[in-house]
Amino acid sequence: MGHPSLRWNVSEDQGLAIIHQTLLEVLREQPKQYLPIHDLVFRLNQRGRHRSIHTRKKHNCLTKYIKCQYGGLTHFLKDYPFYEVHDREGQIYIHFIEEKYEPDFCKRALTRDQDWVFV
């Protein structure tokens, strides 16, 4: 899924940890633990500015990293059971469910629906 010409300053495991840590911080600050996706993108980019995930300033934002590595924010969030993506009246909302959260789920799964595994 990644863009071959972009070289990131973080490994895939470090990038995944940074993404989940930032997402959890942003969503847990909200009283009901949900946000419209455009507000979530804005807050992710604001929080991620101080981290150096790329040498060029225009690529140094978490949403660009998520898009290049995982195919987009909603695609990334649907892979984890503690994030829910809701479409209400034409707006997409992201909801964090504390009861389903376990730190072990933050690690990347071995396969996804679109991956092939040869045995």
Phi, psi and omega in degrees: 000336187289161177274122188292335184272348180272127178250115183270150179277359182237151174284171181296321178293319178295318179298318179296319178295319179296317181298309182294320179299315181292317178300316181294320178299312183294313184286329179287339177289336182282141182301319181256007177058042171214156181212151168295150187297325181292325176290322178297317178298316179300313182291325176298316180291325177294316181289326185276356183298324185283348179268138181263091178262350177210151182285332180268136186298323184289342177258001186270060174219147186296323182292327176293318178298315180296318180295317182288322185273326189237358176090006178131161185291314181294323177297319178296313184293329180290345179282350185240135186287343183267000170249133175240138179252119181243140175249108180239119175052042177084358177248142179262128178244142176251127183239132177261128181251106185297325183295330181270354185282129170220136182301334179293334180286348182283348179281154182289136177288154180296316180228161171233179182299325185269358181271151176251141177234122177263129182247000000 
